[in-house]
Amino acid sequence: MGGPPALVMWISILRTGAVLVTVALPVACVWAQQSPSAAAKTTAPPPPEASPNDIDGPTLFASVCGFCHQDGGRTEGKGPKLAGTKRSDDFIIARIRNGKPGAMPAFGGAFSEGQIIAILAYIRALEDDAN
């Protein structure tokens, strides 16, 4: 007498267990996608760097920017003094790329990203002797 009802109960437990596993697996997948540890594993792309194939920052600055930014950017000329600037990297990159209407041409179409970063690195390395 105990055989068939026990078998029916066991099948019922298996079905319930299968339903739980079927429901639990998608829930676990959604949780893993929203988990902070999963998000923490993704990293931001590295910042752009100057390529060895790009012209170096000081030479590029001297040949293109030096006409307006006097003494290699250390003193004011037609353009502002750049040594010791408090402007952010993003601001400087955007200014090189987009220019300033009526004051500075845009160089985004002429310079590669690596060249723009090389110019930024040059500007950041300028020593501000006059403060």
Backbone as XML, in Angstrom:
<?xml version="1.0"?>
<chain id="A" units="angstrom">
  <residue number="1" name="MET">
    <atom name="N" x="0.808" y="-1.188" z="0.000"/>
    <atom name="CA" x="0.000" y="0.000" z="0.000"/>
    <atom name="C" x="0.859" y="1.264" z="0.000"/>
  </residue>
  <residue number="2" name="GLY">
    <atom name="N" x="2.007" y="1.175" z="0.615"/>
    <atom name="CA" x="2.837" y="2.375" z="0.721"/>
    <atom name="C" x="3.596" y="2.675" z="-0.546"/>
  </residue>
  <residue number="3" name="GLY">
    <atom name="N" x="3.705" y="1.694" z="-1.455"/>
    <atom name="CA" x="4.508" y="1.880" z="-2.652"/>
    <atom name="C" x="3.987" y="2.937" z="-3.593"/>
  </residue>
  <residue number="4" name="PRO">
    <atom name="N" x="2.814" y="2.756" z="-4.136"/>
    <atom name="CA" x="2.361" y="3.723" z="-5.117"/>
    <atom name="C" x="2.151" y="5.129" z="-4.558"/>
  </residue>
  <residue number="5" name="PRO">
    <atom name="N" x="1.537" y="5.348" z="-3.365"/>
    <atom name="CA" x="1.418" y="6.725" z="-2.874"/>
    <atom name="C" x="2.776" y="7.359" z="-2.615"/>
  </residue>
  <residue number="6" name="ALA">
    <atom name="N" x="3.760" y="6.606" z="-2.157"/>
    <atom name="CA" x="5.105" y="7.138" z="-1.930"/>
    <atom name="C" x="5.728" y="7.537" z="-3.264"/>
  </residue>
  <residue number="7" name="LEU">
    <atom name="N" x="5.510" y="6.724" z="-4.286"/>
    <atom name="CA" x="6.028" y="7.028" z="-5.611"/>
    <atom name="C" x="5.385" y="8.296" z="-6.154"/>
  </residue>
  <residue number="8" name="VAL">
    <atom name="N" x="4.070" y="8.438" z="-5.969"/>
    <atom name="CA" x="3.359" y="9.636" z="-6.406"/>
    <atom name="C" x="3.889" y="10.844" z="-5.657"/>
  </residue>
  <residue number="9" name="MET">
    <atom name="N" x="4.119" y="10.704" z="-4.358"/>
    <atom name="CA" x="4.646" y="11.817" z="-3.565"/>
    <atom name="C" x="6.052" y="12.185" z="-4.036"/>
  </residue>
  <residue number="10" name="TRP">
    <atom name="N" x="6.877" y="11.209" z="-4.328"/>
    <atom name="CA" x="8.242" y="11.449" z="-4.797"/>
    <atom name="C" x="8.223" y="12.174" z="-6.141"/>
  </residue>
  <residue number="11" name="ILE">
    <atom name="N" x="7.355" y="11.751" z="-7.060"/>
    <atom name="CA" x="7.229" y="12.428" z="-8.349"/>
    <atom name="C" x="6.758" y="13.862" z="-8.141"/>
  </residue>
  <residue number="12" name="SER">
    <atom name="N" x="5.826" y="14.049" z="-7.210"/>
    <atom name="CA" x="5.344" y="15.394" z="-6.910"/>
    <atom name="C" x="6.471" y="16.269" z="-6.385"/>
  </residue>
  <residue number="13" name="ILE">
    <atom name="N" x="7.302" y="15.706" z="-5.507"/>
    <atom name="CA" x="8.453" y="16.453" z="-4.975"/>
    <atom name="C" x="9.423" y="16.771" z="-6.105"/>
  </residue>
  <residue number="14" name="LEU">
    <atom name="N" x="9.676" y="15.803" z="-6.980"/>
    <atom name="CA" x="10.575" y="16.045" z="-8.106"/>
    <atom name="C" x="10.042" y="17.158" z="-9.001"/>
  </residue>
  <residue number="15" name="ARG">
    <atom name="N" x="8.740" y="17.133" z="-9.273"/>
    <atom name="CA" x="8.144" y="18.177" z="-10.111"/>
    <atom name="C" x="8.260" y="19.534" z="-9.427"/>
  </residue>
  <residue number="16" name="THR">
    <atom name="N" x="7.957" y="19.595" z="-8.153"/>
    <atom name="CA" x="8.077" y="20.853" z="-7.416"/>
    <atom name="C" x="9.523" y="21.323" z="-7.414"/>
  </residue>
  <residue number="17" name="GLY">
    <atom name="N" x="10.440" y="20.398" z="-7.190"/>
    <atom name="CA" x="11.862" y="20.743" z="-7.217"/>
    <atom name="C" x="12.281" y="21.237" z="-8.580"/>
  </residue>
  <residue number="18" name="ALA">
    <atom name="N" x="11.780" y="20.585" z="-9.625"/>
    <atom name="CA" x="12.106" y="21.015" z="-10.982"/>
    <atom name="C" x="11.550" y="22.401" z="-11.257"/>
  </residue>
  <residue number="19" name="VAL">
    <atom name="N" x="10.355" y="22.666" z="-10.768"/>
    <atom name="CA" x="9.763" y="23.991" z="-10.936"/>
    <atom name="C" x="10.600" y="25.020" z="-10.202"/>
  </residue>
  <residue number="20" name="LEU">
    <atom name="N" x="11.029" y="24.685" z="-8.986"/>
    <atom name="CA" x="11.863" y="25.625" z="-8.239"/>
    <atom name="C" x="13.172" y="25.894" z="-8.964"/>
  </residue>
  <residue number="21" name="VAL">
    <atom name="N" x="13.796" y="24.837" z="-9.482"/>
    <atom name="CA" x="15.042" y="25.022" z="-10.213"/>
    <atom name="C" x="14.787" y="25.837" z="-11.470"/>
  </residue>
  <residue number="22" name="THR">
    <atom name="N" x="13.697" y="25.558" z="-12.175"/>
    <atom name="CA" x="13.367" y="26.283" z="-13.395"/>
    <atom name="C" x="13.139" y="27.761" z="-13.104"/>
  </residue>
  <residue number="23" name="VAL">
    <atom name="N" x="12.522" y="28.082" z="-11.987"/>
    <atom name="CA" x="12.275" y="29.470" z="-11.615"/>
    <atom name="C" x="13.522" y="30.095" z="-11.016"/>
  </residue>
  <residue number="24" name="ALA">
    <atom name="N" x="14.259" y="29.338" z="-10.230"/>
    <atom name="CA" x="15.422" y="29.881" z="-9.528"/>
    <atom name="C" x="16.554" y="30.227" z="-10.493"/>
  </residue>
  <residue number="25" name="LEU">
    <atom name="N" x="16.748" y="29.454" z="-11.539"/>
    <atom name="CA" x="17.851" y="29.703" z="-12.460"/>
    <atom name="C" x="17.733" y="31.056" z="-13.157"/>
  </residue>
  <residue number="26" name="PRO">
    <atom name="N" x="16.600" y="31.412" z="-13.760"/>
    <atom name="CA" x="16.509" y="32.753" z="-14.362"/>
    <atom name="C" x="16.642" y="33.875" z="-13.335"/>
  </residue>
  <residue number="27" name="VAL">
    <atom name="N" x="16.086" y="33.669" z="-12.144"/>
    <atom name="CA" x="16.203" y="34.693" z="-11.101"/>
    <atom name="C" x="17.661" y="34.885" z="-10.733"/>
  </residue>
  <residue number="28" name="ALA">
    <atom name="N" x="18.412" y="33.790" z="-10.616"/>
    <atom name="CA" x="19.837" y="33.881" z="-10.293"/>
    <atom name="C" x="20.599" y="34.589" z="-11.405"/>
  </residue>
  <residue number="29" name="CYS">
    <atom name="N" x="20.238" y="34.343" z="-12.652"/>
    <atom name="CA" x="20.915" y="35.009" z="-13.770"/>
    <atom name="C" x="20.660" y="36.512" z="-13.760"/>
  </residue>
  <residue number="30" name="VAL">
    <atom name="N" x="19.427" y="36.908" z="-13.502"/>
    <atom name="CA" x="19.092" y="38.333" z="-13.422"/>
    <atom name="C" x="19.832" y="38.974" z="-12.261"/>
  </residue>
  <residue number="31" name="TRP">
    <atom name="N" x="19.880" y="38.294" z="-11.135"/>
    <atom name="CA" x="20.581" y="38.821" z="-9.958"/>
    <atom name="C" x="22.060" y="38.996" z="-10.265"/>
  </residue>
  <residue number="32" name="ALA">
    <atom name="N" x="22.663" y="38.020" z="-10.954"/>
    <atom name="CA" x="24.086" y="38.110" z="-11.281"/>
    <atom name="C" x="24.364" y="39.288" z="-12.205"/>
  </residue>
  <residue number="33" name="GLN">
    <atom name="N" x="23.426" y="39.575" z="-13.122"/>
    <atom name="CA" x="23.624" y="40.702" z="-14.027"/>
    <atom name="C" x="23.544" y="42.023" z="-13.286"/>
  </residue>
  <residue number="34" name="GLN">
    <atom name="N" x="22.761" y="42.085" z="-12.228"/>
    <atom name="CA" x="22.600" y="43.322" z="-11.485"/>
    <atom name="C" x="23.525" y="43.396" z="-10.286"/>
  </residue>
  <residue number="35" name="SER">
    <atom name="N" x="24.269" y="42.358" z="-10.034"/>
    <atom name="CA" x="25.143" y="42.298" z="-8.872"/>
    <atom name="C" x="26.260" y="43.321" z="-8.991"/>
  </residue>
  <residue number="36" name="PRO">
    <atom name="N" x="26.578" y="44.040" z="-7.917"/>
    <atom name="CA" x="27.676" y="45.010" z="-7.970"/>
    <atom name="C" x="29.011" y="44.355" z="-8.298"/>
  </residue>
  <residue number="37" name="SER">
    <atom name="N" x="29.210" y="43.120" z="-7.863"/>
    <atom name="CA" x="30.484" y="42.477" z="-8.147"/>
    <atom name="C" x="30.642" y="42.233" z="-9.641"/>
  </residue>
  <residue number="38" name="ALA">
    <atom name="N" x="29.556" y="41.944" z="-10.335"/>
    <atom name="CA" x="29.633" y="41.759" z="-11.784"/>
    <atom name="C" x="29.938" y="43.088" z="-12.463"/>
  </residue>
  <residue number="39" name="ALA">
    <atom name="N" x="29.331" y="44.162" z="-11.984"/>
    <atom name="CA" x="29.579" y="45.483" z="-12.566"/>
    <atom name="C" x="30.997" y="45.950" z="-12.265"/>
  </residue>
  <residue number="40" name="ALA">
    <atom name="N" x="31.519" y="45.575" z="-11.107"/>
    <atom name="CA" x="32.855" y="46.012" z="-10.723"/>
    <atom name="C" x="33.925" y="45.365" z="-11.597"/>
  </residue>
  <residue number="41" name="LYS">
    <atom name="N" x="33.614" y="44.221" z="-12.188"/>
    <atom name="CA" x="34.591" y="43.532" z="-13.017"/>
    <atom name="C" x="34.805" y="44.239" z="-14.343"/>
  </residue>
  <residue number="42" name="THR">
    <atom name="N" x="33.828" y="45.025" z="-14.817"/>
    <atom name="CA" x="34.007" y="45.756" z="-16.059"/>
    <atom name="C" x="34.865" y="46.979" z="-15.771"/>
  </residue>
  <residue number="43" name="THR">
    <atom name="N" x="35.773" y="47.264" z="-16.668"/>
    <atom name="CA" x="36.667" y="48.393" z="-16.460"/>
    <atom name="C" x="36.441" y="49.422" z="-17.542"/>
  </residue>
  <residue number="44" name="ALA">
    <atom name="N" x="36.725" y="50.654" z="-17.201"/>
    <atom name="CA" x="36.614" y="51.747" z="-18.160"/>
    <atom name="C" x="37.739" y="51.609" z="-19.182"/>
  </residue>
  <residue number="45" name="PRO">
    <atom name="N" x="37.516" y="52.080" z="-20.384"/>
    <atom name="CA" x="38.586" y="51.998" z="-21.374"/>
    <atom name="C" x="39.760" y="52.868" z="-20.932"/>
  </residue>
  <residue number="46" name="PRO">
    <atom name="N" x="40.971" y="52.459" z="-21.269"/>
    <atom name="CA" x="42.129" y="53.257" z="-20.854"/>
    <atom name="C" x="42.117" y="54.610" z="-21.550"/>
  </residue>
  <residue number="47" name="PRO">
    <atom name="N" x="42.695" y="55.624" z="-20.910"/>
    <atom name="CA" x="42.738" y="56.939" z="-21.552"/>
    <atom name="C" x="43.610" y="56.879" z="-22.804"/>
  </residue>
  <residue number="48" name="PRO">
    <atom name="N" x="43.334" y="57.732" z="-23.767"/>
    <atom name="CA" x="44.135" y="57.709" z="-24.994"/>
    <atom name="C" x="45.588" y="58.065" z="-24.694"/>
  </residue>
  <residue number="49" name="GLU">
    <atom name="N" x="46.479" y="57.478" z="-25.432"/>
    <atom name="CA" x="47.904" y="57.753" z="-25.269"/>
    <atom name="C" x="48.498" y="58.124" z="-26.613"/>
  </residue>
  <residue number="50" name="ALA">
    <atom name="N" x="49.603" y="58.834" z="-26.566"/>
    <atom name="CA" x="50.301" y="59.163" z="-27.794"/>
    <atom name="C" x="50.961" y="57.901" z="-28.325"/>
  </residue>
  <residue number="51" name="SER">
    <atom name="N" x="50.854" y="57.708" z="-29.607"/>
    <atom name="CA" x="51.456" y="56.557" z="-30.266"/>
    <atom name="C" x="52.911" y="56.877" z="-30.596"/>
  </residue>
  <residue number="52" name="PRO">
    <atom name="N" x="53.783" y="55.862" z="-30.597"/>
    <atom name="CA" x="55.168" y="56.120" z="-31.006"/>
    <atom name="C" x="55.250" y="56.656" z="-32.438"/>
  </residue>
  <residue number="53" name="ASN">
    <atom name="N" x="54.197" y="56.410" z="-33.236"/>
    <atom name="CA" x="54.175" y="56.910" z="-34.611"/>
    <atom name="C" x="53.762" y="58.374" z="-34.693"/>
  </residue>
  <residue number="54" name="ASP">
    <atom name="N" x="53.196" y="58.907" z="-33.623"/>
    <atom name="CA" x="52.785" y="60.310" z="-33.618"/>
    <atom name="C" x="54.005" y="61.192" z="-33.378"/>
  </residue>
  <residue number="55" name="ILE">
    <atom name="N" x="53.951" y="62.405" z="-33.948"/>
    <atom name="CA" x="55.018" y="63.372" z="-33.697"/>
    <atom name="C" x="54.997" y="63.738" z="-32.212"/>
  </residue>
  <residue number="56" name="ASP">
    <atom name="N" x="56.139" y="64.007" z="-31.646"/>
    <atom name="CA" x="56.175" y="64.299" z="-30.208"/>
    <atom name="C" x="55.555" y="65.659" z="-29.888"/>
  </residue>
  <residue number="57" name="GLY">
    <atom name="N" x="55.029" y="65.773" z="-28.680"/>
    <atom name="CA" x="54.315" y="66.971" z="-28.243"/>
    <atom name="C" x="55.098" y="68.263" z="-28.371"/>
  </residue>
  <residue number="58" name="PRO">
    <atom name="N" x="56.347" y="68.307" z="-27.871"/>
    <atom name="CA" x="57.090" y="69.574" z="-27.963"/>
    <atom name="C" x="57.307" y="70.043" z="-29.406"/>
  </residue>
  <residue number="59" name="THR">
    <atom name="N" x="57.600" y="69.114" z="-30.318"/>
    <atom name="CA" x="57.816" y="69.495" z="-31.713"/>
    <atom name="C" x="56.513" y="69.963" z="-32.349"/>
  </residue>
  <residue number="60" name="LEU">
    <atom name="N" x="55.452" y="69.233" z="-32.094"/>
    <atom name="CA" x="54.152" y="69.610" z="-32.641"/>
    <atom name="C" x="53.711" y="70.967" z="-32.096"/>
  </residue>
  <residue number="61" name="PHE">
    <atom name="N" x="53.870" y="71.152" z="-30.783"/>
    <atom name="CA" x="53.495" y="72.428" z="-30.165"/>
    <atom name="C" x="54.294" y="73.571" z="-30.794"/>
  </residue>
  <residue number="62" name="ALA">
    <atom name="N" x="55.610" y="73.382" z="-30.904"/>
    <atom name="CA" x="56.470" y="74.443" z="-31.450"/>
    <atom name="C" x="56.106" y="74.775" z="-32.888"/>
  </residue>
  <residue number="63" name="SER">
    <atom name="N" x="55.765" y="73.764" z="-33.685"/>
    <atom name="CA" x="55.510" y="74.008" z="-35.102"/>
    <atom name="C" x="54.107" y="74.531" z="-35.394"/>
  </residue>
  <residue number="64" name="VAL">
    <atom name="N" x="53.137" y="74.266" z="-34.513"/>
    <atom name="CA" x="51.761" y="74.674" z="-34.801"/>
    <atom name="C" x="51.237" y="75.683" z="-33.777"/>
  </residue>
  <residue number="65" name="CYS">
    <atom name="N" x="51.482" y="75.452" z="-32.519"/>
    <atom name="CA" x="50.876" y="76.262" z="-31.448"/>
    <atom name="C" x="51.757" y="77.432" z="-31.005"/>
  </residue>
  <residue number="66" name="GLY">
    <atom name="N" x="53.057" y="77.284" z="-31.224"/>
    <atom name="CA" x="54.019" y="78.260" z="-30.700"/>
    <atom name="C" x="53.883" y="79.655" z="-31.259"/>
  </residue>
  <residue number="67" name="PHE">
    <atom name="N" x="53.240" y="79.818" z="-32.409"/>
    <atom name="CA" x="53.065" y="81.147" z="-32.977"/>
    <atom name="C" x="52.219" y="82.018" z="-32.047"/>
  </residue>
  <residue number="68" name="CYS">
    <atom name="N" x="51.203" y="81.433" z="-31.448"/>
    <atom name="CA" x="50.309" y="82.209" z="-30.577"/>
    <atom name="C" x="50.662" y="82.063" z="-29.094"/>
  </residue>
  <residue number="69" name="HIS">
    <atom name="N" x="51.126" y="80.905" z="-28.715"/>
    <atom name="CA" x="51.473" y="80.654" z="-27.307"/>
    <atom name="C" x="52.990" y="80.790" z="-27.196"/>
  </residue>
  <residue number="70" name="GLN">
    <atom name="N" x="53.449" y="82.005" z="-26.890"/>
    <atom name="CA" x="54.856" y="82.387" z="-26.948"/>
    <atom name="C" x="55.733" y="81.620" z="-25.959"/>
  </residue>
  <residue number="71" name="ASP">
    <atom name="N" x="57.009" y="81.574" z="-26.294"/>
    <atom name="CA" x="58.030" y="80.923" z="-25.465"/>
    <atom name="C" x="57.613" y="79.498" z="-25.096"/>
  </residue>
  <residue number="72" name="GLY">
    <atom name="N" x="57.120" y="78.772" z="-26.103"/>
    <atom name="CA" x="56.712" y="77.383" z="-25.883"/>
    <atom name="C" x="55.525" y="77.246" z="-24.963"/>
  </residue>
  <residue number="73" name="GLY">
    <atom name="N" x="54.704" y="78.306" z="-24.851"/>
    <atom name="CA" x="53.528" y="78.279" z="-23.982"/>
    <atom name="C" x="53.793" y="78.830" z="-22.591"/>
  </residue>
  <residue number="74" name="ARG">
    <atom name="N" x="55.017" y="79.316" z="-22.370"/>
    <atom name="CA" x="55.389" y="79.811" z="-21.035"/>
    <atom name="C" x="55.002" y="81.270" z="-20.807"/>
  </residue>
  <residue number="75" name="THR">
    <atom name="N" x="54.740" y="82.004" z="-21.903"/>
    <atom name="CA" x="54.325" y="83.409" z="-21.762"/>
    <atom name="C" x="53.141" y="83.678" z="-22.684"/>
  </residue>
  <residue number="76" name="GLU">
    <atom name="N" x="52.420" y="84.720" z="-22.373"/>
    <atom name="CA" x="51.256" y="85.101" z="-23.162"/>
    <atom name="C" x="51.717" y="85.740" z="-24.458"/>
  </residue>
  <residue number="77" name="GLY">
    <atom name="N" x="51.043" y="85.398" z="-25.532"/>
    <atom name="CA" x="51.268" y="86.010" z="-26.842"/>
    <atom name="C" x="49.896" y="86.351" z="-27.388"/>
  </residue>
  <residue number="78" name="LYS">
    <atom name="N" x="49.636" y="85.960" z="-28.636"/>
    <atom name="CA" x="48.279" y="86.098" z="-29.154"/>
    <atom name="C" x="47.339" y="85.162" z="-28.400"/>
  </residue>
  <residue number="79" name="GLY">
    <atom name="N" x="47.885" y="84.054" z="-27.914"/>
    <atom name="CA" x="47.133" y="83.102" z="-27.100"/>
    <atom name="C" x="47.605" y="83.188" z="-25.659"/>
  </residue>
  <residue number="80" name="PRO">
    <atom name="N" x="46.864" y="82.608" z="-24.735"/>
    <atom name="CA" x="47.230" y="82.706" z="-23.322"/>
    <atom name="C" x="48.459" y="81.864" z="-22.967"/>
  </residue>
  <residue number="81" name="LYS">
    <atom name="N" x="49.060" y="82.234" z="-21.874"/>
    <atom name="CA" x="50.138" y="81.445" z="-21.281"/>
    <atom name="C" x="49.536" y="80.109" z="-20.840"/>
  </residue>
  <residue number="82" name="LEU">
    <atom name="N" x="50.226" y="79.017" z="-21.119"/>
    <atom name="CA" x="49.704" y="77.696" z="-20.786"/>
    <atom name="C" x="50.432" y="77.051" z="-19.606"/>
  </residue>
  <residue number="83" name="ALA">
    <atom name="N" x="51.630" y="77.501" z="-19.327"/>
    <atom name="CA" x="52.381" y="76.946" z="-18.192"/>
    <atom name="C" x="51.619" y="77.242" z="-16.902"/>
  </residue>
  <residue number="84" name="GLY">
    <atom name="N" x="51.393" y="76.218" z="-16.118"/>
    <atom name="CA" x="50.697" y="76.385" z="-14.843"/>
    <atom name="C" x="49.199" y="76.563" z="-14.970"/>
  </residue>
  <residue number="85" name="THR">
    <atom name="N" x="48.622" y="76.257" z="-16.124"/>
    <atom name="CA" x="47.180" y="76.436" z="-16.294"/>
    <atom name="C" x="46.394" y="75.593" z="-15.297"/>
  </residue>
  <residue number="86" name="LYS">
    <atom name="N" x="45.301" y="76.147" z="-14.851"/>
    <atom name="CA" x="44.409" y="75.442" z="-13.920"/>
    <atom name="C" x="43.284" y="74.725" z="-14.667"/>
  </residue>
  <residue number="87" name="ARG">
    <atom name="N" x="43.255" y="74.852" z="-15.981"/>
    <atom name="CA" x="42.212" y="74.204" z="-16.789"/>
    <atom name="C" x="42.361" y="72.689" z="-16.704"/>
  </residue>
  <residue number="88" name="SER">
    <atom name="N" x="41.220" y="71.982" z="-16.798"/>
    <atom name="CA" x="41.232" y="70.514" z="-16.733"/>
    <atom name="C" x="41.760" y="69.920" z="-18.038"/>
  </residue>
  <residue number="89" name="ASP">
    <atom name="N" x="42.185" y="68.671" z="-17.962"/>
    <atom name="CA" x="42.628" y="67.966" z="-19.163"/>
    <atom name="C" x="41.514" y="67.932" z="-20.199"/>
  </residue>
  <residue number="90" name="ASP">
    <atom name="N" x="40.295" y="67.656" z="-19.749"/>
    <atom name="CA" x="39.158" y="67.601" z="-20.679"/>
    <atom name="C" x="38.950" y="68.940" z="-21.377"/>
  </residue>
  <residue number="91" name="PHE">
    <atom name="N" x="39.095" y="70.025" z="-20.634"/>
    <atom name="CA" x="38.935" y="71.345" z="-21.230"/>
    <atom name="C" x="39.997" y="71.587" z="-22.299"/>
  </residue>
  <residue number="92" name="ILE">
    <atom name="N" x="41.250" y="71.274" z="-21.977"/>
    <atom name="CA" x="42.355" y="71.517" z="-22.913"/>
    <atom name="C" x="42.191" y="70.662" z="-24.166"/>
  </residue>
  <residue number="93" name="ILE">
    <atom name="N" x="41.829" y="69.398" z="-23.986"/>
    <atom name="CA" x="41.627" y="68.510" z="-25.132"/>
    <atom name="C" x="40.497" y="69.048" z="-26.018"/>
  </residue>
  <residue number="94" name="ALA">
    <atom name="N" x="39.402" y="69.461" z="-25.391"/>
    <atom name="CA" x="38.268" y="70.001" z="-26.160"/>
    <atom name="C" x="38.664" y="71.289" z="-26.879"/>
  </residue>
  <residue number="95" name="ARG">
    <atom name="N" x="39.464" y="72.125" z="-26.244"/>
    <atom name="CA" x="39.880" y="73.390" z="-26.869"/>
    <atom name="C" x="40.786" y="73.115" z="-28.066"/>
  </residue>
  <residue number="96" name="ILE">
    <atom name="N" x="41.698" y="72.156" z="-27.925"/>
    <atom name="CA" x="42.558" y="71.805" z="-29.061"/>
    <atom name="C" x="41.700" y="71.246" z="-30.195"/>
  </residue>
  <residue number="97" name="ARG">
    <atom name="N" x="40.796" y="70.370" z="-29.850"/>
    <atom name="CA" x="39.951" y="69.699" z="-30.843"/>
    <atom name="C" x="39.001" y="70.685" z="-31.531"/>
  </residue>
  <residue number="98" name="ASN">
    <atom name="N" x="38.329" y="71.534" z="-30.737"/>
    <atom name="CA" x="37.245" y="72.385" z="-31.259"/>
    <atom name="C" x="37.637" y="73.834" z="-31.481"/>
  </residue>
  <residue number="99" name="GLY">
    <atom name="N" x="38.766" y="74.258" z="-30.937"/>
    <atom name="CA" x="39.187" y="75.645" z="-31.063"/>
    <atom name="C" x="38.308" y="76.586" z="-30.255"/>
  </residue>
  <residue number="100" name="LYS">
    <atom name="N" x="38.456" y="77.879" z="-30.517"/>
    <atom name="CA" x="37.632" y="78.917" z="-29.884"/>
    <atom name="C" x="37.310" y="79.914" z="-30.984"/>
  </residue>
  <residue number="101" name="PRO">
    <atom name="N" x="36.022" y="80.067" z="-31.329"/>
    <atom name="CA" x="35.653" y="80.945" z="-32.440"/>
    <atom name="C" x="36.277" y="82.339" z="-32.311"/>
  </residue>
  <residue number="102" name="GLY">
    <atom name="N" x="36.917" y="82.771" z="-33.376"/>
    <atom name="CA" x="37.524" y="84.096" z="-33.421"/>
    <atom name="C" x="38.859" y="84.200" z="-32.718"/>
  </residue>
  <residue number="103" name="ALA">
    <atom name="N" x="39.304" y="83.130" z="-32.044"/>
    <atom name="CA" x="40.543" y="83.222" z="-31.293"/>
    <atom name="C" x="41.526" y="82.079" z="-31.597"/>
  </residue>
  <residue number="104" name="MET">
    <atom name="N" x="41.007" y="80.873" z="-31.765"/>
    <atom name="CA" x="41.882" y="79.711" z="-31.981"/>
    <atom name="C" x="41.215" y="78.748" z="-32.951"/>
  </residue>
  <residue number="105" name="PRO">
    <atom name="N" x="41.964" y="78.308" z="-33.972"/>
    <atom name="CA" x="41.369" y="77.342" z="-34.907"/>
    <atom name="C" x="41.185" y="75.977" z="-34.253"/>
  </residue>
  <residue number="106" name="ALA">
    <atom name="N" x="40.280" y="75.195" z="-34.800"/>
    <atom name="CA" x="40.061" y="73.824" z="-34.337"/>
    <atom name="C" x="41.076" y="72.912" z="-35.020"/>
  </residue>
  <residue number="107" name="PHE">
    <atom name="N" x="41.702" y="72.051" z="-34.229"/>
    <atom name="CA" x="42.698" y="71.144" z="-34.773"/>
    <atom name="C" x="42.250" y="69.686" z="-34.735"/>
  </residue>
  <residue number="108" name="GLY">
    <atom name="N" x="40.989" y="69.439" z="-34.373"/>
    <atom name="CA" x="40.485" y="68.075" z="-34.286"/>
    <atom name="C" x="40.566" y="67.309" z="-35.593"/>
  </residue>
  <residue number="109" name="GLY">
    <atom name="N" x="40.429" y="67.997" z="-36.709"/>
    <atom name="CA" x="40.523" y="67.332" z="-38.001"/>
    <atom name="C" x="41.953" y="67.159" z="-38.486"/>
  </residue>
  <residue number="110" name="ALA">
    <atom name="N" x="42.877" y="67.900" z="-37.902"/>
    <atom name="CA" x="44.272" y="67.845" z="-38.338"/>
    <atom name="C" x="45.133" y="66.939" z="-37.461"/>
  </residue>
  <residue number="111" name="PHE">
    <atom name="N" x="44.808" y="66.861" z="-36.173"/>
    <atom name="CA" x="45.613" y="66.073" z="-35.234"/>
    <atom name="C" x="44.923" y="64.764" z="-34.910"/>
  </residue>
  <residue number="112" name="SER">
    <atom name="N" x="45.704" y="63.716" z="-34.734"/>
    <atom name="CA" x="45.162" y="62.447" z="-34.248"/>
    <atom name="C" x="44.920" y="62.579" z="-32.744"/>
  </residue>
  <residue number="113" name="GLU">
    <atom name="N" x="44.172" y="61.633" z="-32.174"/>
    <atom name="CA" x="43.959" y="61.646" z="-30.721"/>
    <atom name="C" x="45.296" y="61.566" z="-29.998"/>
  </residue>
  <residue number="114" name="GLY">
    <atom name="N" x="46.194" y="60.741" z="-30.522"/>
    <atom name="CA" x="47.525" y="60.617" z="-29.906"/>
    <atom name="C" x="48.284" y="61.922" z="-29.923"/>
  </residue>
  <residue number="115" name="GLN">
    <atom name="N" x="48.188" y="62.674" z="-31.015"/>
    <atom name="CA" x="48.875" y="63.966" z="-31.093"/>
    <atom name="C" x="48.266" y="64.965" z="-30.111"/>
  </residue>
  <residue number="116" name="ILE">
    <atom name="N" x="46.959" y="64.953" z="-29.968"/>
    <atom name="CA" x="46.307" y="65.847" z="-29.008"/>
    <atom name="C" x="46.763" y="65.506" z="-27.589"/>
  </residue>
  <residue number="117" name="ILE">
    <atom name="N" x="46.844" y="64.234" z="-27.274"/>
    <atom name="CA" x="47.303" y="63.814" z="-25.943"/>
    <atom name="C" x="48.768" y="64.186" z="-25.750"/>
  </residue>
  <residue number="118" name="ALA">
    <atom name="N" x="49.585" y="64.084" z="-26.809"/>
    <atom name="CA" x="50.997" y="64.475" z="-26.721"/>
    <atom name="C" x="51.123" y="65.973" z="-26.432"/>
  </residue>
  <residue number="119" name="ILE">
    <atom name="N" x="50.276" y="66.784" z="-27.052"/>
    <atom name="CA" x="50.290" y="68.228" z="-26.780"/>
    <atom name="C" x="49.850" y="68.490" z="-25.344"/>
  </residue>
  <residue number="120" name="LEU">
    <atom name="N" x="48.818" y="67.814" z="-24.897"/>
    <atom name="CA" x="48.375" y="67.950" z="-23.503"/>
    <atom name="C" x="49.509" y="67.594" z="-22.540"/>
  </residue>
  <residue number="121" name="ALA">
    <atom name="N" x="50.195" y="66.496" z="-22.809"/>
    <atom name="CA" x="51.310" y="66.079" z="-21.944"/>
    <atom name="C" x="52.404" y="67.150" z="-21.933"/>
  </residue>
  <residue number="122" name="TYR">
    <atom name="N" x="52.668" y="67.733" z="-23.091"/>
    <atom name="CA" x="53.663" y="68.807" z="-23.164"/>
    <atom name="C" x="53.230" y="70.001" z="-22.305"/>
  </residue>
  <residue number="123" name="ILE">
    <atom name="N" x="51.976" y="70.410" z="-22.438"/>
    <atom name="CA" x="51.465" y="71.551" z="-21.661"/>
    <atom name="C" x="51.563" y="71.265" z="-20.169"/>
  </residue>
  <residue number="124" name="ARG">
    <atom name="N" x="51.215" y="70.047" z="-19.752"/>
    <atom name="CA" x="51.268" y="69.686" z="-18.327"/>
    <atom name="C" x="52.700" y="69.665" z="-17.801"/>
  </residue>
  <residue number="125" name="ALA">
    <atom name="N" x="53.664" y="69.417" z="-18.686"/>
    <atom name="CA" x="55.060" y="69.358" z="-18.250"/>
    <atom name="C" x="55.726" y="70.734" z="-18.193"/>
  </residue>
  <residue number="126" name="LEU">
    <atom name="N" x="55.065" y="71.766" z="-18.718"/>
    <atom name="CA" x="55.642" y="73.117" z="-18.698"/>
    <atom name="C" x="55.823" y="73.600" z="-17.258"/>
  </residue>
  <residue number="127" name="GLU">
    <atom name="N" x="56.987" y="74.159" z="-16.997"/>
    <atom name="CA" x="57.259" y="74.734" z="-15.680"/>
    <atom name="C" x="56.841" y="76.199" z="-15.696"/>
  </residue>
  <residue number="128" name="ASP">
    <atom name="N" x="56.111" y="76.604" z="-14.684"/>
    <atom name="CA" x="55.643" y="77.976" z="-14.579"/>
    <atom name="C" x="56.601" y="78.750" z="-13.687"/>
  </residue>
  <residue number="129" name="ASP">
    <atom name="N" x="57.627" y="79.376" z="-14.311"/>
    <atom name="CA" x="58.636" y="80.094" z="-13.554"/>
    <atom name="C" x="58.144" y="81.433" z="-13.036"/>
  </residue>
  <residue number="130" name="ALA">
    <atom name="N" x="57.233" y="82.071" z="-13.768"/>
    <atom name="CA" x="56.794" y="83.412" z="-13.398"/>
    <atom name="C" x="55.689" y="83.411" z="-12.367"/>
  </residue>
  <residue number="131" name="ASN">
    <atom name="N" x="54.991" y="82.277" z="-12.185"/>
    <atom name="CA" x="53.846" y="82.171" z="-11.272"/>
    <atom name="C" x="52.888" y="83.255" z="-11.561"/>
  </residue>
</chain>
